[in-house]
Amino acid sequence: MPFTASDGTEFEDRDEYRKYEFETNYTFKNKKDETLIKAPGQIQGQPFDLADLENCQVFLVDHSDQVQIDNLVNCRVYIGPSSESVFVRNCTNCFFTIACKQLRTRDCSQIQVSLYTLTDPIIETSTNVVFSTFNAAHHGLRQQFEAAHLEPENNHWTQVYDFNDPNKTGENWKLSHDAVEPWIIPLDQIVPSPDSLGPLENPVPATATPIVAHDTSMQSFSIDTSQEAASAAVDAAAPAVESPPSPPHEDDFVPAPDTTDASFYDENPAAVPVHDTPEPVHEVAAPPPAPAALVTQQSWPVLNEFEAKMAAEVEAKREEEERLIREVKSKAEEELDKYYGDRTDKLAHRAATNREVEDEKKKSQELLVEMASEKPWNRVTDLVDTNVAPKPKVEGAANTYVCMTRG
């Protein structure tokens, strides 16, 4: 049964058909100085790849599955709501606006990310990364968030984890809490009737913070929370254990207005600070000294143990890989030395043998030529020893011979 791609190309093999379809409709690759667009309805929750782009503008104005971004230079990229992870690798001097379940970057430098993420973003071997809150808006964006199962009011963009900064110095990244310029995606230039998709809005509140499940038996605090603030939060939460939880406030999430003017966000991000802890800390009187158990909890021993364990495993794996590489290289060098040694010996032996055979052959040919050019009488004269001295004549013997003849 043949498989027909969206452009009419037919395939007998299903894997070849799927590969062709993905590379044709769900990949932007090897482009330069172009504007690349996928309109609403053209991705529909499928994975997407971006690779090897330079000086390009990219608009993925639809919800998607996993998105992989590799080797981008001087690009501006919009990634609509992704229900899975967005991987950004080997990118330089780029501006990204991304909405996703999880963001991971590796080997990136000089990039800015306006981010919505449902989980904590992770960076690895990356430098000069600037994070700010999600700044895009277009018709139907809220519906795409729902299709990707993302919660606009639950944004973890500030909770960055750097694999290469165990001391949490923050030297590789920083947060920008300044007001971000809205990026209005011009859907009216892409689809005929953008109003039919839904209102023009950014569903992510400018002040959206991470939402953590509330557990009255234990509280967690950010690294920046002081001992006094933690004690105050514990004291404030203590009477709440006996009373039923209060319903959420209606003003916790305020969607952005359907306008394109400067009032893009309902609240000025510069005027409303983004707190690192999800629990508000109320001003109270100076609390008593915290008990030893709280101080121990504030030191995050489990997290420190986990990070130390991960670092040890990574280091052990790196050392093992280096050892294996050294062994393989050493063995390969030995094999090469042996191969070239044997080859040299064989060539030398073959050359010596060929030289002897050639010398014998040359002598035989010279002898044959010499024998062919020689005349018969020369052979006879060669047999005569011309150096022998002539014998002297004997007088008496001659006379005797004459007399005997006469008689």
C-alpha positions in Angstrom: 0.0 0.0 0.0 1.6 3.3 -1.1 1.8 6.2 1.3 1.1 9.7 -0.2 2.7 12.8 1.3 0.9 16.1 1.6 2.6 17.3 -1.6 1.6 14.2 -3.6 4.8 12.3 -3.4 4.2 8.6 -3.0 6.3 6.1 -0.9 6.2 2.4 -0.5 8.1 2.5 2.8 6.2 3.9 5.7 9.4 5.1 7.5 10.6 6.9 4.4 7.2 8.6 4.0 7.2 9.8 7.6 10.7 11.1 7.4 9.9 13.0 4.2 6.7 14.4 5.6 8.4 15.6 8.8 11.3 17.2 6.9 8.9 18.8 4.4 6.2 20.2 6.7 7.7 20.2 10.3 11.3 21.4 9.8 13.0 24.7 8.9 16.6 24.0 8.0 19.5 25.6 6.2 18.0 29.0 5.7 19.5 32.5 5.6 17.9 35.9 5.6 14.4 34.6 5.4 11.1 34.9 7.3 9.8 31.4 8.1 6.1 31.0 9.2 3.8 28.2 10.3 0.3 29.6 10.6 -2.4 28.4 13.1 -3.5 24.9 12.2 -0.3 24.0 10.3 1.4 22.2 13.1 -1.5 20.9 15.2 0.5 19.4 18.1 3.2 17.8 16.0 6.9 18.0 16.8 9.0 20.6 15.0 12.7 21.2 14.3 14.7 24.3 13.6 18.3 23.9 12.5 21.1 25.9 10.8 19.4 29.2 10.4 21.1 32.6 10.1 19.6 36.1 10.2 16.1 34.7 10.1 12.7 35.5 11.7 10.7 32.4 12.7 7.0 32.3 13.6 5.5 29.0 14.9 2.0 30.4 15.5 0.4 27.1 16.5 0.6 24.7 19.4 3.1 21.9 19.0 4.8 18.9 20.7 8.5 18.8 21.3 10.6 21.5 19.6 14.3 21.2 18.9 16.3 24.3 18.0 20.0 23.9 16.9 22.7 26.1 15.4 20.9 29.5 15.1 22.8 32.7 14.6 21.3 36.3 14.8 17.7 35.0 14.7 14.4 36.1 16.3 12.2 33.2 17.0 8.6 32.8 18.3 7.6 29.4 19.6 3.9 29.0 20.3 2.6 26.8 23.1 4.5 23.5 23.2 3.0 20.7 25.3 6.5 19.2 25.9 10.1 20.3 26.1 11.8 23.0 23.9 15.5 22.3 23.5 17.8 25.2 22.4 21.3 24.2 21.5 24.4 25.9 20.0 22.6 29.2 19.4 24.3 32.6 19.4 23.0 36.2 19.6 19.4 35.3 19.3 16.1 36.5 20.8 13.5 33.9 21.7 9.9 34.1 22.8 8.8 30.7 24.0 5.8 29.1 25.7 6.4 25.5 26.8 6.2 22.8 29.4 9.9 22.8 30.0 12.9 24.7 28.5 16.4 23.4 28.3 19.4 25.2 26.8 22.9 23.9 26.1 26.0 25.5 24.6 24.3 28.8 24.0 25.7 32.4 24.4 24.3 35.9 24.1 20.7 34.9 23.9 17.5 36.5 25.4 14.5 34.4 26.3 11.1 35.8 27.0 9.6 32.8 28.6 6.6 31.0 29.8 7.3 27.6 31.2 5.2 25.2 33.4 8.4 23.8 35.0 11.8 25.2 36.1 14.0 26.1 33.1 17.4 24.4 32.9 20.6 25.7 31.3 23.8 23.8 30.7 27.2 25.1 29.4 25.6 28.3 28.4 26.7 31.9 29.1 25.1 35.4 28.9 21.5 34.2 29.0 18.9 36.8 29.9 15.4 35.7 31.0 12.3 37.8 31.0 8.6 37.0 31.2 6.5 35.9 28.2 5.8 38.9 25.9 3.9 37.6 22.8 0.3 38.2 21.9 -1.9 37.1 18.9 -5.4 36.0 18.2 -6.3 32.6 19.6 -3.2 32.3 21.9 -5.3 31.4 24.9 -6.9 28.6 23.0 -3.5 27.3 22.0 -2.4 27.4 25.7 -5.4 25.2 26.5 -4.6 22.8 23.7 -1.1 22.4 25.0 -2.3 21.9 28.5 -0.4 24.9 29.9 -1.5 27.1 32.8 -0.9 30.8 31.9 -0.9 32.0 35.5 1.6 29.4 36.6 4.9 30.6 35.2 8.3 29.3 36.4 10.5 31.6 34.3 12.4 32.9 37.3 13.3 29.5 38.7 16.4 28.9 36.6 18.6 25.9 37.3 22.2 26.0 36.0 23.9 22.6 35.8 27.3 24.3 35.6 27.0 26.6 38.6 26.9 24.4 41.7 27.6 27.4 44.0 24.6 29.3 42.5 26.6 32.4 41.7 24.3 33.2 38.7 27.3 34.2 36.6 25.9 32.5 33.5 22.4 34.0 33.5 20.3 36.8 34.9 16.6 37.8 35.2 15.2 41.0 33.7 12.2 42.2 35.7 11.9 45.4 33.5 8.9 45.8 31.4 9.3 43.8 28.2 8.2 45.3 24.9 5.1 43.4 23.7 5.6 41.3 20.5 2.3 41.4 18.6 2.3 38.6 16.0 0.8 40.1 12.8 -1.7 37.3 12.1 -3.7 39.6 9.8 -0.7 39.3 7.4 -0.8 35.5 7.7 -4.4 34.3 7.8 -7.5 35.8 6.2 -9.6 36.4 9.4 -7.6 36.3 12.6 -10.5 37.5 14.7 -12.2 34.1 14.2 -9.4 32.4 16.1 -10.1 34.3 19.3 -9.2 37.6 20.9 -5.8 39.3 20.5 -4.2 38.8 23.9 -1.3 37.6 26.0 -2.9 35.2 28.5 0.2 35.1 30.7 0.0 37.8 33.5 3.1 39.9 33.7 3.3 39.1 37.4 2.6 35.3 37.1 4.7 33.3 39.5 5.2 29.6 40.2 2.3 27.8 41.8 3.3 25.2 44.4 0.9 22.7 45.9 0.2 23.9 49.5 1.1 21.5 52.3 0.4 22.7 55.8 2.7 20.1 57.3 5.8 21.6 55.6 6.7 24.8 53.9 9.4 25.6 51.4 11.2 28.8 50.8 13.5 30.2 48.1 17.2 30.6 48.7 16.8 34.4 49.0 14.3 34.1 51.9 15.8 35.3 55.2 15.4 33.5 58.5 13.1 36.3 59.9 10.9 36.2 56.8 10.6 32.4 57.0 9.7 32.5 60.6 7.1 35.1 59.9 5.6 33.0 57.2 5.5 30.0 59.5 3.8 32.0 62.2 1.3 33.5 59.8 0.4 30.0 58.4 0.0 28.4 61.8 -3.7 29.4 62.5 -4.6 28.5 59.0 -4.2 24.8 59.8 -7.4 24.7 61.9 -9.5 26.8 59.5 -10.6 25.7 56.0 -8.5 27.0 53.1 -9.8 30.3 51.7 -10.9 30.4 48.0 -8.4 31.8 45.5 -8.6 35.6 44.9 -10.3 36.6 41.8 -7.5 39.1 41.0 -4.8 36.4 41.1 -5.0 36.1 37.3 -5.8 39.1 35.2 -5.7 38.5 31.4 -4.2 41.1 29.2 -6.6 43.4 27.4 -7.5 43.0 23.7 -5.5 46.0 22.6 -2.2 46.7 20.9 -1.3 49.9 22.7 1.3 50.4 25.4 -1.1 49.0 28.1 -0.3 45.5 26.9 0.0 44.2 30.4 -2.7 44.9 33.1 0.0 45.8 35.6 3.3 47.5 35.2 5.9 44.8 35.8 8.4 47.5 37.0 5.9 48.6 39.6 4.8 45.1 40.8 7.8 43.1 42.0 8.0 39.4 41.1 8.5 37.4 44.4 10.7 34.4 44.3 8.5 32.6 46.8 4.9 31.6 46.0 3.7 32.4 49.5 3.3 36.1 50.3 5.3 37.2 53.3 3.3 39.6 55.6 5.0 42.2 57.7 4.8 41.2 61.3 6.6 42.0 64.5 10.2 40.8 64.9 9.8 37.0 65.5 11.7 35.1 68.1 14.8 33.3 67.0 14.1 30.4 64.7 14.3 26.9 66.2 17.2 24.7 65.1 15.0 22.5 63.0 13.9 25.5 60.8 17.5 26.6 60.4 18.4 23.1 59.3 15.5 23.1 56.9 16.6 26.4 55.4 20.0 24.9 54.5 18.3 22.6 51.9 20.2 19.5 52.8 18.3 17.2 50.5 18.8 19.6 47.5 22.5 20.0 48.4 22.9 16.2 48.7 21.1 15.7 45.4 23.3 18.2 43.6 26.4 16.8 45.1 25.4 13.3 44.1 24.6 14.5 40.6 27.9 16.3 40.3 29.8 13.2 41.6 28.0 11.0 39.0 28.7 13.4 36.2 32.4 13.6 37.2 32.6 9.9 37.6 31.0 9.4 34.2 33.4 12.0 32.6 36.4 10.3 34.1 35.2 6.8 33.0 34.7 8.2 29.4 38.1 9.8 29.4 39.6 6.5 30.6 37.9 4.5 27.9 38.9 7.1 25.3 42.5 6.8 26.4 42.4 3.0 26.2 40.8 3.0 22.8 43.3 5.6 21.5 46.3 3.6 23.0 45.1 0.4 21.5 44.5 2.0 18.2 48.0 3.5 18.2 49.5 0.1 19.0 47.5 -1.5 16.2 48.6 1.2 13.8 52.2 0.9 14.8 52.1 -2.8 14.3 50.3 -2.5 11.0 52.8 0.0 9.6 55.8 -2.0 11.0 54.6 -5.2 9.3 53.8 -3.3 6.2 57.3 -1.7 6.1 59.0 -5.1 6.6 57.0 -6.7 3.9 57.7 -3.9 1.5 61.4 -4.0 2.3 61.6 -7.8 1.8 59.6 -7.6 -1.4 61.9 -4.9 -2.7 65.0 -6.8 -1.9 63.6 -10.0 -3.5 62.6 -8.1 -6.6 66.0 -6.4 -6.9 67.8 -9.8 -6.9 65.5 -11.3 -9.4 65.9 -8.2 -11.6 69.7 -8.4 -11.4 69.7 -12.1 -12.4 67.4 -11.4 -15.3 69.5 -8.5 -16.5 72.7 -10.7 -16.5 70.9 -13.5 -18.4 69.7 -11.0 -21.0 73.1 -9.5 -21.4 74.7 -12.9 -21.9 72.1 -13.9 -24.5 72.7 -10.6 -26.4 76.4 -11.1 -26.3 76.1 -14.7 -27.6 73.7 -13.7 -30.4 76.1 -11.0 -31.7 79.2 -13.3 -31.7 80.6 -14.9 -35.0 81.5 -18.6 -35.2 85.2 -18.1 -35.9 85.4 -15.8 -32.9 84.3 -18.8 -30.7 87.2 -20.8 -32.2 89.8 -18.1 -31.6 88.5 -17.8 -28.1 89.4 -21.4 -27.5 93.0 -20.9 -28.7 95.5 -19.7 -26.2 97.5 -17.1 -28.0 99.7 -16.5 -25.1 101.5 -19.8 -25.3 105.2 -19.4 -26.4 106.2 -21.3 -29.5 108.4 -24.5 -29.1 112.1 -24.3 -30.3 113.2 -26.3 -33.4 115.6 -29.3 -32.8 118.3 -29.6 -35.6 119.3 -33.2 -35.0 115.9 -34.5 -34.9 115.1 -32.9 -38.2 118.1 -34.6 -39.9 117.2 -38.0 -38.5 113.8 -37.6 -39.9 115.2 -36.8 -43.4 117.5 -39.7 -43.4 114.9 -42.1 -42.3 112.7 -40.9 -45.1 115.4 -41.4 -47.7 116.3 -44.8 -46.6 
